[in-house]
Amino acid sequence: MFFIQNLLREKLVSLNSYIDIAVGVLQKDTKVCLALRQKHQSHANHWEFPGGKIEQGETPIEALKREFLEELAVETDYWKPLIVIPWDYEKVSVRLHVYTTAEYTREPLGNEGQQVKWFEIADLHELTFPAANKGILIALQLADKYMITGKFSGVSDALEKLSSALRSGIELCQLRAKELDAYEFSDFAQAAISLCHKKKAKILLNGKTDLLAEFPEADGIQLASNLIYEYKTRPIAKNKLLGVSTHTDDDIKQALKIDADFILLSPVKETSSHPGVPGIGWDTFAQKVQSITIPVYALGGMKLKDIEEAKSQGGQGVAAISGFWPE
């Protein structure tokens, strides 16, 4: 019986195990280097970020240096983590360890007969990729700081503070202004969208999805956790960003079900708005991120100094109000 139990245990571990793959995003200004999978390969004629299986005893960075030399004939260095994506295909489960760098020695070439080409990040949505790459494509679009608008004394003050935040380097923000009436919100939203786009920043509207009909120039919608259960499928077009706020495992599961582009997970730390409510902590944050296939922002008590910690735990970065919104 003990022998049979061991066999069953080994089989279960095998079924649940992942093949670890190192994936490299080679960047040149606003472009990334892609390779076209060949006819004899699975996902033939799909574009992919170069990389390969992490061999026993290798780190992901060591695997990337080896793979890029073998596949593209380039030496690389200074790889930085972007995202880790677990993905279950029909016959195999993989875990993609994705890194980025702009440090390479020469122009990449198809050392194994594959087509290699540079593409603008903004144009990647027009290409065909293996399904597991969705999280990579989104992560490349998103900043590591996600600012949520905070307190203001009026629309003029709000716009002044937003302008200040954009000047400080904010590239992604969420417009949250529940205290405004419909007319004030409309004035604020239209001006805020224009202001963000002039600074080449993205702006999402916090609220219901029908806001996009009124403000089609907005870059997307941020759904609160109490709204996500109204939907069974993705509620907005794929050319818009769908962010979802989550607090529980059920929230995360529902966010993935409706094809969210990224998740806010909170509270990681205790917040001033909810004193006495403990955060989940970085260990639990990292544990939950391991099973999520899209970028995750840490929310709750976050400051600028927490960005590197969030990234080291597998997150895209941090989302915050007081940490980024001007006083």
WOWO-V712815 format. One record per residue. N is the residue number from 1. OMEGA is omega in whole degrees, 0 to 359 (none if undefined). NEAR is the number of other ideal C-beta (glycine too) atoms within 10 Angstrom. Layout:
N,OMEGA,NEAR / N,OMEGA,NEAR
This chain:
1,179,5 / 2,179,6 / 3,180,7 / 4,179,8 / 5,178,9 / 6,178,10 / 7,180,10 / 8,179,10 / 9,179,10 / 10,179,10 / 11,180,10 / 12,178,10 / 13,180,9 / 14,181,8 / 15,184,8 / 16,184,9 / 17,178,10 / 18,168,13 / 19,183,11 / 20,182,16 / 21,173,20 / 22,182,26 / 23,184,26 / 24,175,29 / 25,178,24 / 26,186,25 / 27,173,17 / 28,186,12 / 29,182,9 / 30,181,11 / 31,175,15 / 32,182,21 / 33,180,21 / 34,174,22 / 35,179,21 / 36,180,17 / 37,187,18 / 38,188,13 / 39,183,6 / 40,182,6 / 41,171,12 / 42,184,10 / 43,180,15 / 44,179,10 / 45,171,11 / 46,173,17 / 47,180,18 / 48,170,20 / 49,184,23 / 50,179,23 / 51,180,22 / 52,183,16 / 53,176,13 / 54,182,21 / 55,180,11 / 56,180,5 / 57,180,6 / 58,166,15 / 59,176,12 / 60,181,21 / 61,177,20 / 62,178,14 / 63,180,22 / 64,179,27 / 65,179,20 / 66,184,16 / 67,182,20 / 68,176,26 / 69,181,14 / 70,187,12 / 71,187,20 / 72,179,24 / 73,177,16 / 74,171,19 / 75,185,12 / 76,179,22 / 77,176,12 / 78,176,11 / 79,178,23 / 80,182,11 / 81,177,14 / 82,183,22 / 83,172,27 / 84,185,19 / 85,171,23 / 86,183,16 / 87,179,18 / 88,169,12 / 89,184,12 / 90,186,4 / 91,183,6 / 92,176,10 / 93,181,13 / 94,172,18 / 95,184,16 / 96,176,25 / 97,191,23 / 98,180,24 / 99,178,23 / 100,173,20 / 101,173,18 / 102,183,13 / 103,178,12 / 104,193,19 / 105,185,12 / 106,180,9 / 107,181,12 / 108,175,22 / 109,181,12 / 110,186,16 / 111,181,15 / 112,177,12 / 113,182,6 / 114,176,17 / 115,180,12 / 116,185,19 / 117,174,14 / 118,178,15 / 119,172,15 / 120,178,11 / 121,181,15 / 122,182,11 / 123,186,10 / 124,182,18 / 125,180,12 / 126,184,8 / 127,178,15 / 128,180,12 / 129,167,18 / 130,187,18 / 131,183,10 / 132,184,20 / 133,183,22 / 134,182,16 / 135,178,24 / 136,182,24 / 137,179,16 / 138,182,21 / 139,179,22 / 140,180,19 / 141,192,17 / 142,175,20 / 143,177,17 / 144,175,17 / 145,180,23 / 146,183,28 / 147,174,26 / 148,182,20 / 149,182,21 / 150,185,18 / 151,175,12 / 152,185,19 / 153,180,9 / 154,183,11 / 155,180,19 / 156,179,12 / 157,180,12 / 158,180,23 / 159,177,17 / 160,179,14 / 161,177,18 / 162,179,26 / 163,178,17 / 164,180,13 / 165,179,21 / 166,178,20 / 167,181,10 / 168,176,12 / 169,177,11 / 170,181,21 / 171,180,16 / 172,181,24 / 173,179,26 / 174,179,21 / 175,181,24 / 176,186,17 / 177,185,18 / 178,182,7 / 179,181,9 / 180,173,16 / 181,187,7 / 182,182,8 / 183,179,9 / 184,180,14 / 185,180,20 / 186,179,14 / 187,182,15 / 188,184,21 / 189,181,22 / 190,180,14 / 191,182,16 / 192,179,24 / 193,179,19 / 194,181,12 / 195,180,16 / 196,183,25 / 197,175,14 / 198,179,10 / 199,180,15 / 200,176,8 / 201,178,19 / 202,179,20 / 203,177,28 / 204,180,27 / 205,177,23 / 206,180,18 / 207,181,19 / 208,187,13 / 209,181,19 / 210,175,10 / 211,181,20 / 212,176,20 / 213,180,7 / 214,182,13 / 215,185,17 / 216,180,10 / 217,179,12 / 218,185,22 / 219,178,20 / 220,183,22 / 221,171,24 / 222,182,24 / 223,173,27 / 224,184,14 / 225,181,18 / 226,179,10 / 227,191,16 / 228,183,20 / 229,176,12 / 230,188,11 / 231,176,16 / 232,179,9 / 233,180,7 / 234,187,15 / 235,178,19 / 236,181,19 / 237,183,11 / 238,177,10 / 239,174,8 / 240,179,16 / 241,177,21 / 242,175,25 / 243,181,25 / 244,176,25 / 245,183,23 / 246,178,25 / 247,185,16 / 248,176,11 / 249,178,10 / 250,177,12 / 251,181,19 / 252,180,22 / 253,180,12 / 254,178,19 / 255,179,26 / 256,180,16 / 257,182,14 / 258,171,18 / 259,174,16 / 260,178,25 / 261,175,24 / 262,186,26 / 263,166,24 / 264,181,27 / 265,184,27 / 266,353,22 / 267,177,19 / 268,174,25 / 269,174,18 / 270,184,14 / 271,179,18 / 272,180,8 / 273,178,11 / 274,182,13 / 275,180,7 / 276,177,5 / 277,184,10 / 278,175,9 / 279,181,19 / 280,180,17 / 281,185,12 / 282,181,17 / 283,179,9 / 284,176,13 / 285,181,24 / 286,180,17 / 287,181,13 / 288,181,19 / 289,182,22 / 290,184,12 / 291,184,11 / 292,188,24 / 293,181,18 / 294,180,23 / 295,181,27 / 296,173,28 / 297,172,26 / 298,181,32 / 299,178,28 / 300,180,22 / 301,186,20 / 302,175,28 / 303,179,12 / 304,183,12 / 305,182,9 / 306,184,19 / 307,182,20 / 308,177,12 / 309,179,16 / 310,180,25 / 311,181,18 / 312,178,11 / 313,176,19 / 314,181,20 / 315,175,27 / 316,184,28 / 317,182,22 / 318,172,28 / 319,183,30 / 320,170,24 / 321,185,18 / 322,180,15 / 323,185,19 / 324,183,22 / 325,181,21 / 326,178,15 / 327,none,7
